[in-house]
C-alpha cells in the first residue's frame, strides 16, 4: 500500500515518493535553547520522531536533521539576567533538552547542528542572494531579503502579497525606513553592545533566524529535501522565508512535503506563562512517566489540536498501562507456556494478529494516523489477553509478543520498564530519613538509604545537606 502525507504546500494528501529511492531526507526545526523545553516543544519532537520510525519500518534510510537555535534575543536576555554568556546558556539548555528527549524516547537526530557553528555557510548564502539580486545591504550593514522579487512568495502559507502588505501595519519593526519594502525581512543584523557577533562583509553582527535553517538543511541534506517539518506556528513567516531563501539561492524546489503539527492547548486554553498554565516537560516528569506524555501526544492525529489536561493524562497513563500489562502477561506465557510447535488453532489466531498489523499500517500510511494506529494496538492487546492463555505454547506467546513489540517500537513506546522513582518521591524519602536520624532511629534511617539505593538512588551527606544522584 502506498503511503500518503498531508502536504501544507498543496493543502491535500499526496502519495509519498522520496527524491532518491530508499532514502528520506528530513529536516525538523528544533527549539531555541534558553530554558527547559515545554510540552508544546515536545509535540513536534514526538510526532516527527514517530514519522521517522515509521519510515524506517517501511525500509527507508532516514537522514534526520534537527537543529538547535543557540543564538537568539531570548538566549541573550537570559544570559544578561544571569550574568552569564549566551554560549553557556545555550550549552546548558541543549544538555537539558537532550535529557528530556531521552525521557520521551525521542531518538537523537542523524545530525543536531548548532546555528553558531554554521555562520560561515550563512554568510555565503547571503552573499549569493545579494549577487543574484534577491537581497541588499542597508546603510547600517543590515541585509534584507527582497520579498517581491521572489516568485511564489506566500505559497506555503497561502497568503498573497497584497493581503500581507495591507496587514503589515500591525507587524512593523524597527529599521523600517531602511527597507525598500515593508515586507522585506532580515538576513543579517548589526551587533549590539555585549551581544555575540561574527565578522561579515556588511558589518560585524549575527544572522536572522530564518537563514539559519536554510543553511543547515542545505549543508547536511542538500539543495532539495523530502520532508520539512515543525509546528504550525512556523508556517509563516519562518518556513515561508526558508523557502524564499533556499529556492532563490539554489534555483531548485526546496522541500517536497511540508508537515506541520497542530497546537497544544492546556485545559482548552492556549498555553502561556501569564495564564499560569505553562508546563515544562521536566514538570510533567515529576508526576508522570514521560512515556505517558508520549502516548498522550500520539493518541490524537498530529494535525488535530490537542488538549492537555490531568484527566486526559490519567487516561493516557491507564491506556499505556493496559498495553504494558498485556506485554507482561505475554512475557510470562513465553516462560511458562507449553513446549512444542504451534497448534492449528494458534496458527489461525496468528493470522488474525497479523490483521492488526495491517490495520496499523493502513492507519500510519494514511498521513501518520497514530490515533487509529493505537486503536489497532488495543485490538491486539484484547486479542492477546483472550487468546494467549495458560494452555498456549511458548511459541504462540513469543510470536504474539513480537507483533506487539514491533508496533509499539514504531510508536516509540517502551514495553518493559524499570520502575523509576520520581524526584518528589526521592525528596519525601530523604525527609523521612532525616526525621528518623533526628529521632535517633538510625536503623530506620539506614533502611531508607538502602531502599533508595535499590531504586538506583545514591545519597551523599554533605555540609550543605543531603545530595542525591541516580546511579
N, C-alpha and C positions, 0 to 999 in steps of 0.2 A: 504493500500500500504506500502511496506517496504521502509525504509529509507536507502540511500546509502551515504557513505562519501569516499572521496579520501584519501587513506592511503599512506603517503610518504614512509612508510616501504615497501609496496608491489608495489608501483607505479601504483595502479589501484583503481577503485571504489569498495568498499566492502559493503555488507549488514551490517548495524549497529545492533549488538546484544550485550548488556552490560553483564558484568560478573554476575551481580546479577539482577534478574528480577525486573523491576520497578525503578531501581536506576542507576544513571550515576555518576561515579567518574571522575572528570575533573580537570586537572591541567594546568594553563596557566602562562607562565613565565611573571613576571611583570617587571617594569622599575627599573633601577639603579637611585636612587634619589639624584642627585647632582645639578639639575637645574629644571626649568619648563619643563614639557613634551612637545615634539614636535609632529607635525602631523603624523610623522612616527610611534611614540609610540601609537598614537590614533587609528591607523588602527586595530591592533590586539585586542585592548580593545573593540572597537565597534563590530568587526566581531564576536569575541567569546562570547561577551555578547548576541549577537543575536542568536548564536548557542544554548546557554543556554536557552534563552527564548523559542526557538522553541522546544527544548527537553521537557521543562516544559509544553508547549502547548500540546505536544503529550502524556502527562501524566506521564512523569518520574519525580522522585525527584532527583534534580541535586545537588551533593555535589561539590561545585565550589571553588577551592583554587587558589589564585593568590598572589604571594609573592611580597615583596619589598626588593630589594637588598640594604641594608643600611650599608654595609661596602665594600669599593672598592677603588682602586687607585684614581679614579676621585673624589670621595667624599672627600678623604683625601687631595688631591690637592686643592680642593675648600676651605676646612677648613683652610689650610695654607695660601691661598691667602687672606681670610677674617679675619685671626687671630681668628678663631672660633674653634669649635671641630667638629669632624666627626658626632657625635651624634646630635649636634644642626643643622648641615646642613641637615642631613637625615630627622629629625623630621619636619623641616620647609618645605622641598620639598615633604614629604609624605602628609602633610596637603594641600599643593598647588595642588598636583596631585589629591587628593580626590575632591577638588573644581572643577577641570576641568572634572573629571569623572562625577560628578553630572550634570555639564553643558551639557555634551554629553548624559545624561540619561543612563550612564553605571552603572548598579546596583552594590552595594558592593558585593564582593565575600562572600561565606559562611564563609571563613576564609582568612584573609590577614596576613600571618606570616611574621615576620621580621627575616632576616638572623642572626642578632646579638643575638636574643633570642633563637636560636636553636643550639648554639655552642656545647653544651653537646652531642646532637644527632650526630653531625658531627664527633666529636672525637670518639664516639662509632662505627660509620660506618667505619671510617678509621682504627680503631683497628681491626675490623672484617676482613677488606680487607687485612691487614698485616698478621693476623693469618691464613687466607686462602691462603696466598702466592700471592695475586694479587697486593700487594703494598709493598713498602720498604722505610725505612728512610735512608737518606744520612748522611754524617758526620756532616753537619751543622744543622741537625734537619728537613730539608725539607723532606716531604713524597711524593713519586711519585707513580703513578699507572702504573703497568706493562701492557702495551697495548697488546703486543704479546701473553700474557698468556690468554687474553680474546677471547674466540672462537667467531667468527662472528663480531669482531670489524669492523666497516665500513658498516654494513648492512642498516643503516638508510640513510646515505649519498651516499651509493652505490659506495664507494671508496674501493679499495683493498690496502692492506698494502704495496705492492711493489711500487704502484704509490705514496702513501703517503711518503714512505721512500725517493724516488727519488726527490719528490717535497719539501722535508723538508728543503733543504738548505736555501730556502728563508724565512723559518719560525723559524730559530734558535733563541733561547732565552738564557739569562744568566744562569749560573749554568749547562751548557751543559755537562761539564766534570763529574758532579756528577751522571748523569743518566746512567743507564745500557743500555738504548736505546734512540736514539733521539726522538722517538715518545712518550715516557712516559710523562705524564702530572702531574701537581702539585695538590696534595690533601691538603697539609698543608705547610705554608711557615713561616720562622722565622720572628720575629718582626724587624722593623727598628725603629730608634730613633724617638720619637714623634708620632708614629702611634699607633692606638688601637691594643691591643693584649690580648690573653687569655692563661692561662697555659694549657699545654698538655704534654703527656708523652715524646714527642720528642723534644719539645722546646716551649718557650713562642712565640706565633705567631697568625696567623689567617688562616681561611680556603681558599682554592682555590675556584673559582667561581662555578665550576661545581658541587662540592659536596653539595653545599647549597640546590639546587633544589631537588636532590635525597633524601636528608634527610627530607625536608619539605613535599614532596609528600608522603613519607613513613609514616611519623608521622600522617598526617592529613587524608590520604586516604587509606593507607595500602601498602603492598608489590606490589600489582598489581592494575593498574588503567585502566579505559576505554579509556579516551581521554587525550592525552598530546598535547598542542597547543602552538603556538607562531609564530613569524615572520620567514620567510625562511632563514634569516641571522643566525638563531640559530641552523639550522640543523647540521652544522659542524663548530666548534667542540663541541659546548655546549650540544646539545641533544644527539649526538653520545656518548659523555663521560658520560652523565647521564645514558644512557642505560648500558654502560660498568660497571659503579659503582654499580647501583641498581641490575642488574642481577647477577653480581659476588658476591655481598653481600647477596642477598636474595635467590638466587638459583631458581628464577622464572622469566618468561617473565614479563617485567616491564609495558609497556603500549600497549594496543591492537591496538589503532588507533592513528596515528600521523598526526595532521592537521597543515598546515603552510600557512599563508597568504603571497602573493607576495609583492614586494617592492612598495613604493610610490615614484614617480618622480615629480619634480616641473618643469613645462613648458618643459617637455620631457628631463630634465636633472636630474641627481642624486642630491638629496638634500645634501648640505654641507655648512658649515659656510664660507669656503674660496670662494665659488661661490656667496655668498651673497643671496642665495635662501633658507635660513633656516628659518622656521616659527614655533613658538611655538603655542600651542592650544590657549594660552592666547592672542597672537597677532591676531589670526583668530577671536577670540571672540570680538575684538574691532570693527570688520567690519561686522561680520555675527552672527546671532543666531547659537549657536553650534548644534542645531537640523539640520541646513543646512549642517554642516560638516558631521553629522551622515548620513543624507540622501545621500550626495555625496559619502561617503565611501561604502554605500550599493548598489549604483547604478551600480557597476561593480561586477563581480564574485570575491570572495576573493582570488582565485588563479591566477587571472589576474593582471599583473602590472597595477597600477592606476596612471594616470597623473593628478596632481593638478594644476589648472590654474584658473585665475579670471573668464574666460569665462565659464568654467565648474562649478565653484561655483555659478555663476549667474544662469546657467541653473538649478542647484540643488535647488537654492532658489525659482525659478519660479515653479519648479515641486512640491516642498513641499507646496508652496502657493496654487496651484491648488487643492491639497488634502484637505488643511485646509479650503479653500473656499467652497468646496463641503460639508465638515463636518458642517460648519456654516449654510449653506442652509438647511441641514437635521435637525439641532437643531431648526431652525426657523419653519420648517414644523411640527416638533414634538409639538410645541406650538400652531401653527395656523391651523393645518390640521383639517379635519372633524372627529367628534367622531364616534364611532361605529366599527363594525368588518371589517376585510379585505374584499375587493371586490374580485370577482372571478379573475379579471384581475390582481389584486395585488398579489393574491396567486400564480398565474402563473409566475408573474415577480420575486417574491421572489425565486422561484426555479432557475431562471436564475442567481440571485445574489449568490445563493449557489454554482453555477457552477464556479464563480470567486474564491470562497474559495477553491474549489477542484483544480483549476488551480494553485493557490498559494501554496497549499500543495504539488502538484506534483513538482513544482519548488524547493521548500525547501527540499523535500525528495531526490531530485537529487543533492546531495553534496552541500546543502545550497545555491542554486542559487538565491540569493537575487535580482539580476537584473531582472530575469523573474518573481520573486515574486512581485516586484514593478510594472512590466507591468500588472499583474493581478489586482493590486490595482487601477491602472489607468483605466482599463476597468470597474471596479466597480464605479469609480468616474464618468465616462462618463454615465454609466447606471443611477446612482442616479440623475445626473443633468437633464437627459431627462425624467426619469420615475416618480420621486417624484416631483409632481407639486402642485399648489395651490388647485387642486381638490382632492388631495390624502388624505387618512386617516392618523390620527396621528400615528396609529399602524404601518402602512406601513413605514412611515418615521423612526419610532423608530427601527423597525426590520432591516431596511437597514443601519441605523447608527450603530447598534450593530455589524453587519458584518464588516463594515469599521473599527470600533474601535478595534475589535478583531485582524484583520490583521495588523493594524498599531502598536498596542501594541507589537506584536511579533517582529516587526522591531525596536521597541523602539522609535517610533515617537509619539510625543505628539500632539493631535489634537486641544486641546483648551489651548491657552497660554495667560498669561498676557503679554501685550505689554511691553517688558523690554527695558528700556532705556540703550543705550551703554555708556561706560565710556567717550568716546570722546564727546558725546552729553552733558553729565553732565558738563564736563570741559568747553565746549563752553557756556553753560547757566550760569555757575558761572562767567565766564569772562564778559558776558553781564550784570550780576548783579553788578559786581564790577565797570563796566563803568557807570552804572546808578547811583550808590552811589556817584561816583566821580563827576558826573554831578548834584548831589544833587536831583536826581529824585527818591526819596525814595519810592514813590508809585509803580513805575515800579520795583524797587529792591525787594519790598515785594511781588509783583505779581509773579516774577521769583522764589522766595523762595517757595511760596505756590504751584506753578506749579510743582516744583521738589518734594515737599512733597507728592503731589497727586500721583506722579510716584514712591513713596516709597523711596525717597532720602532725608535724613535729613542733613541739613547744620549746621556747628558749626563754628562761627567766633572766631579764636584764635589769639594770638600774632604772631604766625608763618604764619598766613594766614587762608584761608577758608579750613576747612576739611569737608569731606562728608562720609556718610555711608548709605548702603541700610538697610531699616527697614521693 
